[in-house]
Amino acid sequence: MNGPEIHLEVAPELALFVPHGRRSGATPVTTDGVSTLGHVVESLGVPLPEAGALVVNGREVPTSYVPVAGDQVEVRPVARPQRVPGAPLRFLLDVHLGTLARRLRLLGVDTAYESTDLGDPALAALSAAERRVMLSRDRGLLRRRELWAGAYVYSTRPEDQLQDILDRFRPELRPWTRCTACNGLLKEATKDEVADQLHGGTERSYDVFAQCVECGRAYWKGAHHDQLEAIVKDAVLFCSERR
């Protein structure tokens, strides 16, 4: 026996998550009469971290709402900027987002990342334990109930990924304060303190250094500094234009 039929419309921003036939306008969806609206939305392919307000018959409802026959449902995108309550804004990135992780760290944003694949259960547990926003392109990972918070990374291009995350969460930027390798904080260092990491040309050409307090890695304004400076400058300008 068929259950109650509702009419559900997904915002254009979320269209990539749903089958092609459900991407335009309100479409009929048959429910079982007991599942929550959150479950119904996820069954259509939309991870709940990507669903903003759920509006039924013009009224916003929680994900625990159980739809009834004839309901007119709107699934709206997450409002931007997205506020993450209850903890300092920190991120956790999966193994496929290494470049994004390094760029966020370059900007001074607290960003955990492992270069090995920990697996979805471990990542979800780490997100909950450390209260970090999980960033991923893995829709299955973003559906895990253990997650503290999560967000889908829409683009495959690091430049677009960074811009999207900055626009969505508006993190506080503190460029040049974190180690891009391990996320530790940087401190000023003398040439003598980092001498074991310097080679002839570097030792002769540079006098200003920083060092990670966690892993000990040394930093200086080397050959790639102009490229990194451009990333920082663009990010700071982008964020300032949205304040």
Long-range contacts (C-beta under 8 A, 24 or more apart in sequence): 2-30, 3-30, 3-31, 3-32, 3-33, 4-30, 4-31, 4-33, 4-67, 4-68, 4-69, 4-70, 4-71, 5-29, 5-30, 5-31, 5-69, 5-70, 6-31, 6-40, 6-67, 6-68, 6-69, 6-70, 6-71, 6-72, 6-73, 7-70, 7-71, 7-72, 7-73, 8-40, 8-41, 8-44, 8-73, 8-74, 8-75, 9-72, 9-73, 9-74, 9-75, 10-44, 10-46, 10-75, 11-52, 11-74, 11-75, 11-76, 11-77, 13-77, 14-46, 14-50, 14-51, 14-75, 14-77, 16-154, 17-44, 17-45, 17-46, 17-47, 17-50, 17-139, 18-44, 18-45, 18-46, 19-44, 19-45, 26-72, 26-73, 31-67, 33-66, 33-68, 34-66, 35-66, 36-63, 36-64, 36-65, 36-66, 37-61, 37-63, 37-64, 37-65, 37-66, 37-67, 37-73, 38-63, 38-64, 40-67, 41-75, 42-143, 45-139, 46-75, 47-139, 47-142, 47-143, 47-150, 47-152, 48-142, 48-143, 49-78, 49-134, 49-142, 49-147, 49-149, 49-150, 49-151, 49-152, 50-77, 50-78, 50-142, 50-151, 50-152, 51-75, 51-76, 51-77, 51-78, 52-76, 52-77, 52-78, 52-79, 53-79, 78-151, 78-168, 80-167, 80-168, 81-167, 81-168, 81-169, 81-170, 81-242, 82-151, 82-168, 82-169, 84-133, 84-149, 84-169, 86-131, 87-131, 89-133, 89-169, 89-171, 89-172, 90-130, 90-131, 90-132, 90-133, 91-132, 91-133, 91-134, 91-135, 91-165, 92-123, 92-126, 92-127, 92-130, 92-132, 92-133, 92-134, 92-135, 93-134, 93-135, 93-136, 94-123, 94-134, 94-135, 94-136, 94-137, 94-138, 94-141, 96-136, 96-137, 96-138, 97-135, 97-136, 97-137, 97-153, 97-161, 99-158, 99-161, 100-135, 100-153, 100-158, 100-161, 100-162, 100-165, 102-180, 103-158, 103-162, 103-231, 103-235, 104-162, 104-165, 104-171, 105-178, 105-179, 105-180, 105-183, 106-175, 106-176, 106-178, 106-180, 106-228, 106-231, 106-232, 107-171, 107-173, 107-174, 107-175, 107-232, 107-235, 108-172, 108-173, 108-174, 108-175, 108-176, 108-177, 108-178, 109-171, 109-172, 109-173, 109-174, 109-178, 110-178, 110-183, 111-178, 111-183, 112-183, 113-183, 120-144, 121-146, 133-169, 135-165, 162-231, 162-235, 163-238, 166-235, 166-238, 166-239, 167-238, 167-242, 170-239, 170-242, 170-243, 173-235, 173-236, 173-239, 175-232, 175-235, 175-236, 176-210, 176-232, 179-212, 179-214, 179-215, 179-217, 179-219, 181-212, 181-215, 181-217, 182-212, 182-214, 182-215, 182-217, 183-214, 184-212, 184-213, 184-214, 184-215, 185-212, 185-213, 185-214, 186-210, 186-211, 186-212, 186-213, 186-219, 187-211, 187-213, 189-218, 194-218
